[in-house]
Structure formats: structure tokens, C-alpha cells
Amino acid sequence: MLSRKSKVRKGTTAVSIACVFSGLANLVGSIHASADTSDWVQLSKNDSLAIFARSHSGCPIKELRAVGAIDAPNWVVKNVIDGVEDYPSFMPYTTTTKIIERKLNQVISYLRLDPPLVGARDVTVSVSSQVQKHEDGTTSYQVRWEPVNSLGPSPSPGVTRITLDQGSWILEPTDGGKKTIATYTILTDGGGGLPAFVINFANRQGVENLFSAIRKQIGVTKYSQSRPSD
């Protein structure tokens, strides 16, 4: 997705894995992958989102990839993703977030989620980002994360610790920079404890909810007031 010649510099950001749990709750109640590999299988597609899945040897959980347009410049979308402090206000079931450490090219964040029926979950993630300047003057952003629970709070009684959670965002400009093509990948078991087919179904629903939440949040004025530092 980022194949054009470009100058790469690293920045900082944060990302949410929260929405996978909206899928878990709905079902119970009723990464690092290259985007151009051939082993992705399309699960669904509509005017706003295409979702793909692929298997990993020895792992019953499928990795998901979603590609969709977002009606805002990619730097505005990045501001929403970076705003981990705001997640409890718009990400489903996210009740607590905390920035543990910021470095030049890394942010370490703690997230707690309290979905109904399946019980509380938490995870500490390390997130890194790259900024790519293209020859045509446009900018793309790439974000990757993985769990680093040893750097976060100790496990709490009654809270399931998520240990499998890795993924990425690629935010590319389109329509003259007015809109974004967002590619999201995720491989997580949501803390485990449920059959793989339940988790796979829930993760798929969670991806749809994630895009919906971000599309709503981009309308908040503060995210369009200043571009991220390149």
C-alpha cells in the first residue's frame, strides 16, 4: 500500500482494539501482514467497507483486514486514532485509558474494556508510527502495535488480560487529500476463553463498529484544528 518512493520518518500515535468486544457482546447476548499478499479471502464488501480474512498456521484465530474510505483528510483520521485519551467517550465498552510512556517513535498505552456478558478485559500496547512523504507532496501514515503487558499495570482480579493483540493502520490520501483510504489489520483473541468461531465472528463485527465509531468521531472540531507533526 505504501510502495511509492518516499521519505520515511517515525512519529508517535496510539490505537484502539476496543471494538472487537462489541462483536463479542452481540454474539454472546443474542501483524503484521502485507496488504498485497494473495492469501487474503474476501468476507464481505459494500460501498463503505471491504473485509478480508486469512489464517495463520497453528492459530485458530483469523487475522482480519478491512479497507474503507473515510470522509476526512488522513491527518484528521490520524488525530482521532492518536487521541487514546478520548476513547472512553466514543469507543464501545472502553472505560479506562492511560498513556504510560511517550518516546520519539513509540507510545505505550493501557486500555480497559468492560463489555457486557463476557467480562472485563485489559491490555497494554506499544504503538509505533511512520510518516511517508511522497513525491507528489502527499503524506501517508502507517501505525503498528503489539502487546507489552509487562510495561503496564499488574493483572487485576476479575479482569482478563489480553495477550494476543497485534495490528496496523495505513492511512492514505485520496480525492486530492480531502478523504482517506484506511486499511486496518487486526489479530486478537480478545483475551481468549471463547471458541475460535465465536471470536472470529465477533472480530468481524468489531471491525465494522470500529470504522463506524471513527467516521462519527472525525466530526469533532478539535481533530481538524492542527496536523500531526511530520
N, C-alpha and C positions, 0 to 999 in steps of 0.2 A: 504494500500500500504506500510505502514511502520510498519509492525507487528512483525518484528524480534526483539529479545531482543537487547536493545541498550541504550547507554548513551546519554541523550539529553542535549544540551546546546543551548542557544539562541545567535543569531548573528544579523547582520543588512543587509538590502538589499533594493532594490526598484523594482517596477514592472510597466509595461505599460498596459493601457487599450486602447491604441490608435487604434489598428487595427480594432475594431468594426466599425469604421467610414468608412473604405474603402468599407465595405459591404453596408452601408447606401448610400454612394455616387453612387456605381454601380447600386443599385436598383432604386434610385430616378432618376438617369441620364439615364437609359435605359428604507458562502458560505460556505455558508461554508458546503460543503457536503462531507460525507464519500464516498470514491470511490467504496466501495464494496456493496452499497445498491442495492436493486433489482428494484427500481422504475425508473432507467435509461433506456431509449429506444434508441437503436442504429439508427442513422440517415444515416450514411454513413461509408464506410471503404474502404481503398485502401492499397497499400503496405507501405505507409508512415504515414498514419493518420487515426484514427477511431474517429468519433464524435458521442456523445450521448446527449440526452436532457431529462429533467424532469420538471414537472410542480410543482408549489407552490400554495397552497390554497390561493385564494384571489388575486393572482397576474397573470396577463395575459402574462407576460414575462417569457419565459422558461430559466431555468439555463442550461448552456452547459458544457460539459466535453469533452476534446479532449486528446487522448493518442497517442503518436508517438515517434519514435526513432529519435535521433539527433546524427549525426556522429562526436561526440566530447565528451571528458570526462565531467561528470556532473559539475565539478567545473569550467570548461570553460563556460558552458552554464550559470551557476550562475553569473559569471563575466559579461556576456552580459546583463542579467536581472538587475544586480546591477547598470549597467552603465547608469543610468537615464539621466545623462548629455549628453549622446550621442544620445538619442532617436530622436532628430530633424534630425539627419543625416541618419537614416535608418527606423524609424517607420513611416508608411504612415500618412500624414496630421498632424504630431506632429510638432509644430512650436516653442514652448517655454516649457522648463522645469526648475524647480528651486528646489533645496534642501532647505527646510525651517528649518529643525532641525534634528540632528542625536543624538540618545541616544544609550545606551548599546544594547538594543534589539529592536530598533524602528527607522525607517526613515520616516519623513514626507516630502512629495514631492508635488509640484504644477505642473500640466500639462495643457497646452492649445493646442487645436486641431482646425485646420481650414479646414475641408473637404468642397469640393465644393457643391453648391446647398442646403445643409441642414443647413449651417451656423456654426459659431464658437461655440465651447464648451470648458468648462474648469472644473477642479476638483482638489481638494487637497485630497491626500490619506495618510493614516497611514499604514505602511508596517512593519510586524514583520517576523522573520525567526527563524527556528530551525535547528540545525545541529545534525544528528544522527550518532553515531559511532557504527557500527555493530561488532559482534563477529568475523566475517571473515576478519576484517580490512578495510572494505569498509565504505564509508560515503555517506549518503543521505541528501538532503536539502529539507526543506519544507518552503514555503513562503505564507503568508496570508495578505490580505489588505482589507481596508474598507474606505469609505469617511469620512473626517474630515474637511469639508469646513470652519468651524468656525476658524480653525487654519491657514487658508491660506488667500490670498488676498480677498478683498471685491469683490462682483459681479461687472462686468463691463458692461456698456450699450452695447447692441447688442450681448452679449456673453451668451449663455445658460449654466446655472450651472447644472452639473450632480450631482444628489443626490442619485441615486441607482447605486452602483458600488462596488461589493464585489467579491472576488475570491481567487484563490490559485494556486501555482505551487508545484508539487512534482517532484524532480529530482533524479532519482535512477540510480546507475551504472549498466552497462551490458557489456558483451563481455570483461570481465576482467578489467573493468574500462575504456576501450577505447571509449565506447559510452554511451549514456544516454537514458533511457526511461523517457519521460517527460509527466506528467499528469497536464493538465491545466483546471481549472474551472472558470466560469465567470457568474455573474448575473448582468446585467446592462440594463438600458433603453436608454443609450446614451444621456441622457438629456431629453428624452420624446418628445412629440409634434408630433409623428407619430403613426399610428396604430400599434397595437401589432404584427400583422402578418408581417409587414414591418420590425420592429425591430428584431423579431426572425430570419427572413431570413438574415438580414444584419449581425447580430451577428454570425451566422453560417459561412458566408463568411469571416467575420473578423477573426475568429479563424484560418481558413486556411491561411490567409495572415500573421497572427502573426507568425505561425510556419515557413512559408517561409522566413520572414524577419530575424528571429533568425538563421535559418540554413545558410543564407548568411553571417550574421554578425560574426559568430564564426570563420570565416577565417581571421579576422583582428588580426594581430600578438599580440597586447597588451593584448588580453583577455587570452592568454595562457602563459603569462610570469610569473604569480605567482598565487598560490592557494588562495582562500578566507581564512581568519582567521577562524579556528575552535574553 
